[in-house]
Amino acid sequence: MTEQPLPASPRHAHRIRRSATVGATRAAVLPLLAVLLLPGSAAALPNDSATATVRDALSKATAISSTDQARDAQLEGLRGLARQLVDTHAMGQRALGSAFNERTTAQQEEFLRLFDELIVRAYLQKLLLFRDPKFRFRPEDRHDDVVIVVTDVVTGKDSYEVAYEMRQEQERWLATDIVVEGISLTSNYSDQFTSVLKTRSFDELLDLMRRKVDNFRAPTAK
């Protein structure tokens, strides 16, 4: 089976705000920023607000990536932090759509496990490329039970917009989608899953996802 990429299409129409030199770095920056970004300043908000949750996670990400730990140790800490912020199960179910309910319990569990690994590993492995970005928060945008936390990240000459779709679950705020420069991570995966399932079985999709995860686990050549 030919290996196909698995991520990115917008759910929320956020305008792109960036400077003139985005071109060459955009491909690398999109996956990097999609899960965790480094923090800057924000206006005072309640400690239990959606923005406070994102800000706290990003502050901790900065602390982890600033240590003298080995890269693998930093990534392990960042993976744990990402799982506290992002509801990968909700994202995975939404990305797969109605096909999720058509699967057996064992298939659902395997899909969600692999999806979690893909989300966390594919994006966090590039997080350490950033050093000392400027990070700003905009006012929260509320829609029923959803709070959109929009951030601007300035790195050198480039500026990027990243929005977190936050929902409160049992007194915890969790990100159920992340939109990078107008591109929804969940919708992007949904498009790719739909494309794969048009010509391949669900078990073949799982096999493709396993291979992706195995590639992340393989040692990087020096």
DRENKOLLUM-783555 format. One record per residue: residue number from 1; residue in one letter; x, y, z of N, C-alpha, C in turn. Coordinates in steps of 0.02 Angstrom, whole numbers, always signed. Example, Ala and Ser with C-alpha at 12.3 -4.5 7.8 and 13.67 -1.06 7.14 Angstrom:
// residues 2
- 1, a, +660, -284, +390, +615, -225, +390, +660, -165, +390
- 2, s, +642, -112, +354, +684, -53, +357, +645, +2, +394
// end
This chain:
// residues 222
- 1, m, +42, -61, +0, +0, +0, +0, +44, +62, +0
- 2, t, +29, +108, -44, +67, +170, -48, +52, +214, +12
- 3, e, +104, +237, +45, +94, +278, +105, +71, +348, +86
- 4, q, +20, +372, +122, -9, +438, +109, -1, +482, +170
- 5, p, +4, +547, +159, +9, +592, +217, -57, +595, +255
- 6, l, -54, +604, +320, -114, +610, +360, -119, +679, +391
- 7, p, -124, +739, +387, -145, +806, +399, -148, +854, +350
- 8, a, -241, +934, +363, -251, +1002, +384, -309, +1039, +344
- 9, s, -401, +1081, +356, -445, +1121, +316, -487, +1159, +364
- 10, p, -501, +1219, +352, -525, +1263, +405, -595, +1247, +430
- 11, r, -602, +1254, +496, -668, +1251, +525, -691, +1319, +547
- 12, h, -644, +1359, +571, -659, +1428, +590, -621, +1473, +543
- 13, a, -655, +1523, +516, -624, +1566, +466, -587, +1623, +499
- 14, h, -529, +1608, +525, -486, +1660, +554, -442, +1689, +500
- 15, r, -435, +1754, +500, -393, +1787, +450, -320, +1776, +466
- 16, i, -280, +1767, +414, -209, +1758, +422, -176, +1826, +432
- 17, r, -136, +1831, +485, -98, +1892, +497, -25, +1873, +503
- 18, r, +14, +1891, +456, +84, +1873, +455, +124, +1924, +416
- 19, s, +189, +1925, +423, +232, +1971, +387, +254, +1941, +322
- 20, a, +298, +1976, +287, +312, +1960, +218, +353, +1898, +207
- 21, t, +386, +1871, +257, +434, +1817, +245, +409, +1749, +268
- 22, v, +344, +1736, +264, +316, +1673, +287, +335, +1615, +242
- 23, g, +338, +1625, +177, +341, +1573, +127, +382, +1512, +143
- 24, a, +448, +1520, +151, +492, +1462, +157, +481, +1424, +221
- 25, t, +460, +1457, +275, +455, +1423, +340, +385, +1399, +355
- 26, r, +334, +1417, +315, +265, +1402, +333, +253, +1327, +340
- 27, a, +280, +1286, +294, +268, +1215, +297, +292, +1184, +362
- 28, a, +349, +1209, +386, +376, +1182, +449, +339, +1210, +509
- 29, v, +316, +1272, +503, +286, +1306, +560, +216, +1280, +574
- 30, l, +177, +1264, +522, +108, +1242, +533, +105, +1181, +579
- 31, p, +141, +1127, +566, +136, +1071, +612, +164, +1088, +680
- 32, l, +216, +1127, +682, +246, +1145, +745, +200, +1183, +790
- 33, l, +164, +1231, +762, +121, +1274, +803, +54, +1242, +819
- 34, a, +37, +1188, +784, -31, +1163, +788, -51, +1138, +857
- 35, v, -4, +1114, +896, -23, +1088, +961, -3, +1133, +1018
- 36, l, +60, +1155, +1021, +82, +1198, +1075, +126, +1253, +1047
- 37, l, +117, +1312, +1074, +158, +1369, +1054, +188, +1401, +1115
- 38, l, +239, +1439, +1104, +273, +1470, +1161, +240, +1535, +1179
- 39, p, +238, +1552, +1245, +197, +1607, +1268, +230, +1675, +1269
- 40, g, +187, +1725, +1273, +210, +1793, +1282, +170, +1823, +1338
- 41, s, +136, +1878, +1325, +98, +1910, +1379, +23, +1907, +1365
- 42, a, -16, +1915, +1418, -89, +1915, +1410, -118, +1956, +1467
- 43, a, -177, +1985, +1454, -211, +2022, +1506, -234, +1975, +1561
- 44, a, -243, +2001, +1622, -264, +1959, +1678, -333, +1930, +1665
- 45, l, -340, +1865, +1676, -403, +1830, +1667, -412, +1782, +1726
- 46, p, -475, +1761, +1739, -485, +1712, +1793, -442, +1650, +1782
- 47, n, -419, +1621, +1838, -375, +1564, +1833, -408, +1503, +1801
- 48, d, -476, +1502, +1801, -511, +1445, +1773, -539, +1459, +1703
- 49, s, -516, +1513, +1670, -540, +1529, +1603, -505, +1487, +1551
- 50, a, -535, +1485, +1491, -505, +1448, +1436, -437, +1477, +1418
- 51, t, -433, +1543, +1416, -370, +1575, +1399, -317, +1559, +1451
- 52, a, -336, +1560, +1515, -288, +1544, +1567, -262, +1473, +1560
- 53, t, -305, +1427, +1539, -283, +1358, +1529, -231, +1353, +1474
- 54, v, -244, +1387, +1417, -196, +1386, +1361, -132, +1420, +1382
- 55, r, -138, +1477, +1414, -79, +1515, +1434, -36, +1475, +1482
- 56, d, -67, +1440, +1529, -30, +1399, +1577, +7, +1343, +1542
- 57, a, -26, +1310, +1494, +6, +1255, +1457, +66, +1281, +1417
- 58, l, +58, +1338, +1386, +112, +1365, +1346, +171, +1389, +1389
- 59, s, +154, +1415, +1448, +207, +1435, +1494, +248, +1375, +1516
- 60, k, +213, +1320, +1530, +248, +1258, +1550, +289, +1230, +1492
- 61, a, +263, +1237, +1430, +300, +1214, +1372, +366, +1252, +1365
- 62, t, +363, +1318, +1378, +423, +1358, +1375, +475, +1334, +1426
- 63, a, +451, +1320, +1487, +496, +1298, +1539, +529, +1231, +1520
- 64, i, +490, +1186, +1491, +517, +1121, +1473, +569, +1128, +1417
- 65, s, +552, +1167, +1366, +597, +1173, +1308, +659, +1215, +1324
- 66, s, +658, +1250, +1380, +715, +1291, +1399, +765, +1255, +1444
- 67, t, +749, +1194, +1463, +794, +1157, +1507, +854, +1130, +1469
- 68, d, +902, +1104, +1506, +961, +1072, +1477, +951, +998, +1466
- 69, q, +890, +974, +1473, +876, +904, +1463, +889, +884, +1390
- 70, a, +900, +819, +1380, +907, +793, +1313, +841, +803, +1275
- 71, r, +847, +806, +1209, +788, +819, +1168, +732, +769, +1181
- 72, d, +749, +705, +1187, +698, +654, +1199, +662, +666, +1265
- 73, a, +699, +687, +1316, +668, +701, +1381, +622, +762, +1377
- 74, q, +644, +812, +1340, +601, +870, +1330, +537, +851, +1294
- 75, l, +543, +811, +1241, +484, +790, +1203, +437, +749, +1246
- 76, e, +464, +707, +1289, +421, +668, +1333, +380, +714, +1378
- 77, g, +413, +765, +1406, +377, +813, +1448, +325, +851, +1409
- 78, l, +341, +870, +1347, +294, +906, +1305, +235, +863, +1285
- 79, r, +247, +799, +1273, +192, +754, +1255, +142, +749, +1312
- 80, g, +168, +742, +1374, +122, +740, +1431, +83, +804, +1438
- 81, l, +115, +861, +1426, +82, +925, +1431, +29, +933, +1377
- 82, a, +44, +911, +1316, -4, +915, +1261, -67, +876, +1276
- 83, r, -59, +818, +1308, -117, +777, +1323, -161, +806, +1378
- 84, q, -132, +852, +1417, -172, +887, +1467, -212, +944, +1436
- 85, l, -189, +969, +1379, -222, +1025, +1346, -270, +1004, +1291
- 86, v, -252, +952, +1253, -289, +934, +1193, -329, +871, +1204
- 87, d, -393, +873, +1186, -437, +814, +1189, -430, +777, +1123
- 88, t, -379, +734, +1118, -366, +699, +1055, -422, +650, +1037
- 89, h, -456, +623, +1087, -511, +577, +1073, -569, +613, +1039
- 90, a, -586, +671, +1065, -640, +711, +1033, -621, +731, +963
- 91, m, -558, +752, +953, -534, +771, +888, -535, +712, +840
- 92, g, -514, +653, +864, -513, +594, +822, -582, +572, +800
- 93, q, -630, +573, +846, -698, +553, +828, -728, +602, +779
- 94, r, -715, +666, +788, -742, +715, +741, -708, +708, +672
- 95, a, -643, +695, +673, -607, +689, +610, -631, +629, +569
- 96, l, -647, +574, +603, -671, +514, +567, -745, +518, +550
- 97, g, -782, +559, +587, -853, +569, +570, -896, +507, +583
- 98, s, -946, +497, +541, -993, +442, +550, -959, +374, +545
- 99, a, -903, +371, +511, -868, +307, +505, -845, +280, +572
- 100, f, -836, +324, +621, -814, +301, +687, -865, +255, +719
- 101, n, -929, +272, +715, -981, +232, +746, -993, +166, +710
- 102, e, -967, +160, +649, -975, +99, +610, -922, +47, +626
- 103, r, -872, +66, +666, -817, +21, +682, -831, -19, +745
- 104, t, -796, -74, +753, -801, -113, +814, -768, -75, +871
- 105, t, -782, -97, +932, -751, -64, +990, -675, -69, +986
- 106, a, -650, -127, +966, -577, -136, +961, -548, -90, +908
- 107, q, -581, -82, +852, -557, -36, +799, -559, +36, +823
- 108, q, -612, +55, +858, -617, +123, +884, -559, +138, +932
- 109, e, -546, +92, +977, -493, +102, +1026, -425, +107, +992
- 110, e, -413, +64, +943, -349, +67, +908, -342, +131, +868
- 111, f, -396, +153, +836, -394, +215, +799, -378, +274, +844
- 112, l, -412, +279, +901, -401, +335, +947, -331, +334, +976
- 113, r, -305, +274, +990, -236, +270, +1016, -186, +296, +964
- 114, l, -195, +274, +902, -149, +295, +849, -157, +369, +833
- 115, f, -220, +393, +833, -232, +463, +819, -199, +507, +872
- 116, d, -204, +487, +934, -171, +523, +988, -96, +528, +976
- 117, e, -65, +473, +957, +7, +472, +944, +24, +518, +885
- 118, l, -17, +515, +833, -4, +557, +774, -7, +631, +791
- 119, i, -60, +651, +827, -68, +721, +845, -10, +745, +887
- 120, v, +6, +707, +938, +56, +730, +986, +126, +726, +957
- 121, r, +145, +670, +927, +213, +661, +903, +229, +702, +841
- 122, a, +184, +702, +792, +199, +735, +729, +213, +809, +737
- 123, y, +181, +840, +785, +186, +912, +793, +236, +933, +847
- 124, l, +239, +896, +900, +284, +915, +954, +357, +903, +938
- 125, q, +371, +856, +894, +441, +842, +878, +476, +902, +847
- 126, k, +437, +949, +820, +467, +1009, +790, +461, +1070, +835
- 127, l, +430, +1062, +893, +420, +1118, +938, +486, +1151, +959
- 128, l, +537, +1110, +969, +600, +1137, +995, +638, +1179, +944
- 129, l, +613, +1184, +882, +646, +1227, +833, +638, +1301, +850
- 130, f, +586, +1318, +888, +574, +1388, +903, +613, +1411, +964
- 131, r, +637, +1471, +961, +673, +1501, +1017, +648, +1572, +1028
- 132, d, +623, +1585, +1089, +604, +1652, +1111, +555, +1688, +1065
- 133, p, +499, +1657, +1046, +449, +1693, +1007, +410, +1741, +1051
- 134, k, +380, +1792, +1021, +334, +1837, +1056, +264, +1810, +1048
- 135, f, +227, +1808, +1103, +162, +1775, +1102, +110, +1820, +1132
- 136, r, +53, +1830, +1097, +0, +1874, +1120, -67, +1838, +1118
- 137, f, -110, +1856, +1166, -178, +1829, +1169, -228, +1883, +1150
- 138, r, -279, +1864, +1112, -334, +1910, +1097, -392, +1895, +1144
- 139, p, -442, +1939, +1146, -501, +1926, +1187, -536, +1861, +1167
- 140, e, -564, +1826, +1215, -599, +1764, +1200, -660, +1776, +1157
- 141, d, -675, +1728, +1113, -733, +1731, +1070, -778, +1673, +1088
- 142, r, -837, +1688, +1116, -881, +1635, +1142, -938, +1620, +1094
- 143, h, -951, +1555, +1084, -1006, +1531, +1043, -1038, +1473, +1080
- 144, d, -1093, +1486, +1115, -1127, +1435, +1155, -1078, +1404, +1205
- 145, d, -1064, +1338, +1199, -1020, +1306, +1247, -947, +1305, +1223
- 146, v, -932, +1340, +1170, -865, +1341, +1142, -833, +1410, +1153
- 147, v, -770, +1410, +1175, -732, +1471, +1182, -672, +1466, +1135
- 148, i, -664, +1515, +1092, -608, +1517, +1046, -554, +1562, +1076
- 149, v, -496, +1533, +1088, -439, +1570, +1114, -391, +1582, +1055
- 150, v, -388, +1645, +1034, -347, +1662, +975, -281, +1692, +998
- 151, t, -227, +1666, +971, -161, +1690, +989, -124, +1714, +926
- 152, d, -77, +1759, +937, -31, +1780, +884, +40, +1764, +907
- 153, v, +77, +1731, +865, +145, +1713, +881, +192, +1748, +832
- 154, v, +239, +1786, +859, +287, +1822, +817, +355, +1790, +827
- 155, t, +383, +1766, +772, +449, +1734, +774, +493, +1769, +723
- 156, g, +538, +1810, +746, +580, +1847, +699, +538, +1894, +657
- 157, k, +540, +1884, +592, +503, +1926, +546, +434, +1899, +530
- 158, d, +416, +1842, +556, +353, +1810, +539, +303, +1814, +597
- 159, s, +239, +1818, +579, +185, +1819, +628, +133, +1768, +608
- 160, y, +109, +1729, +656, +61, +1675, +642, +2, +1678, +689
- 161, e, -57, +1662, +663, -117, +1659, +704, -135, +1587, +719
- 162, v, -145, +1572, +783, -165, +1505, +804, -224, +1511, +851
- 163, a, -278, +1476, +836, -338, +1478, +878, -352, +1409, +907
- 164, y, -370, +1409, +971, -387, +1348, +1007, -463, +1347, +1019
- 165, e, -497, +1295, +996, -568, +1286, +1011, -573, +1249, +1077
- 166, m, -596, +1284, +1128, -596, +1256, +1196, -667, +1240, +1220
- 167, r, -673, +1182, +1251, -735, +1161, +1283, -721, +1140, +1354
- 168, q, -770, +1153, +1399, -761, +1136, +1469, -791, +1068, +1483
- 169, e, -749, +1022, +1509, -770, +955, +1525, -754, +941, +1598
- 170, q, -805, +934, +1640, -795, +920, +1711, -746, +970, +1742
- 171, e, -760, +1033, +1732, -722, +1088, +1761, -651, +1095, +1732
- 172, r, -638, +1060, +1677, -574, +1068, +1643, -586, +1094, +1573
- 173, w, -544, +1141, +1551, -547, +1165, +1483, -500, +1124, +1439
- 174, l, -527, +1098, +1383, -487, +1057, +1338, -496, +1082, +1267
- 175, a, -442, +1079, +1227, -445, +1099, +1157, -473, +1042, +1115
- 176, t, -527, +1056, +1079, -557, +1005, +1036, -544, +1019, +963
- 177, d, -509, +1072, +949, -484, +1085, +881, -432, +1140, +887
- 178, i, -386, +1142, +841, -335, +1193, +837, -332, +1218, +766
- 179, v, -335, +1284, +757, -338, +1314, +690, -276, +1357, +681
- 180, v, -233, +1338, +634, -170, +1373, +622, -176, +1410, +556
- 181, e, -174, +1476, +561, -180, +1520, +502, -240, +1500, +459
- 182, g, -296, +1489, +493, -358, +1473, +458, -366, +1401, +440
- 183, i, -318, +1358, +457, -322, +1287, +439, -336, +1246, +501
- 184, s, -392, +1211, +500, -413, +1169, +557, -377, +1102, +555
- 185, l, -345, +1085, +610, -311, +1021, +615, -360, +963, +608
- 186, t, -417, +969, +642, -467, +915, +639, -495, +907, +569
- 187, s, -513, +961, +536, -540, +957, +469, -490, +930, +419
- 188, n, -426, +947, +429, -374, +923, +385, -368, +847, +389
- 189, y, -367, +821, +451, -365, +749, +458, -428, +717, +430
- 190, s, -485, +749, +440, -548, +722, +414, -545, +715, +338
- 191, d, -519, +766, +304, -513, +763, +231, -469, +704, +210
- 192, q, -414, +694, +246, -368, +642, +226, -396, +572, +242
- 193, f, -430, +565, +299, -462, +501, +314, -515, +484, +262
- 194, t, -555, +533, +244, -607, +522, +193, -576, +500, +127
- 195, s, -521, +532, +108, -488, +515, +46, -461, +444, +47
- 196, v, -430, +424, +102, -402, +356, +108, -458, +305, +105
- 197, l, -513, +317, +141, -567, +268, +146, -608, +261, +83
- 198, k, -599, +306, +35, -633, +299, -29, -606, +239, -69
- 199, t, -543, +223, -58, -511, +170, -98, -481, +114, -55
- 200, r, -481, +122, +11, -450, +73, +55, -496, +56, +113
- 201, s, -484, +0, +144, -524, -22, +200, -502, +15, +264
- 202, f, -543, +8, +316, -526, +40, +379, -463, +9, +409
- 203, d, -456, -57, +402, -396, -90, +427, -334, -64, +391
- 204, e, -340, -49, +328, -283, -20, +291, -266, +50, +316
- 205, l, -318, +88, +334, -306, +154, +363, -268, +146, +429
- 206, l, -290, +99, +471, -255, +87, +534, -182, +67, +522
- 207, d, -171, +26, +471, -103, +5, +456, -60, +64, +435
- 208, l, -88, +109, +396, -52, +169, +375, -35, +212, +436
- 209, m, -82, +219, +482, -71, +258, +542, -17, +225, +586
- 210, r, -17, +158, +591, +34, +123, +629, +103, +138, +601
- 211, r, +109, +136, +536, +174, +149, +505, +198, +220, +518
- 212, k, +151, +267, +518, +170, +335, +534, +197, +340, +605
- 213, v, +161, +309, +652, +182, +311, +722, +249, +276, +730
- 214, d, +259, +219, +696, +323, +184, +700, +380, +226, +675
- 215, n, +367, +266, +623, +419, +311, +596, +439, +362, +648
- 216, f, +391, +387, +688, +407, +435, +740, +450, +403, +794
- 217, r, +437, +340, +808, +473, +306, +861, +543, +285, +841
- 218, a, +555, +279, +775, +621, +257, +751, +673, +310, +769
- 219, p, +733, +288, +789, +786, +336, +806, +805, +378, +747
- 220, t, +818, +442, +760, +837, +489, +707, +911, +481, +692
- 221, a, +928, +476, +628, +998, +470, +608, +1034, +534, +622
- 222, k, +1094, +530, +648, +1133, +590, +663, +1176, +608, +604
// end
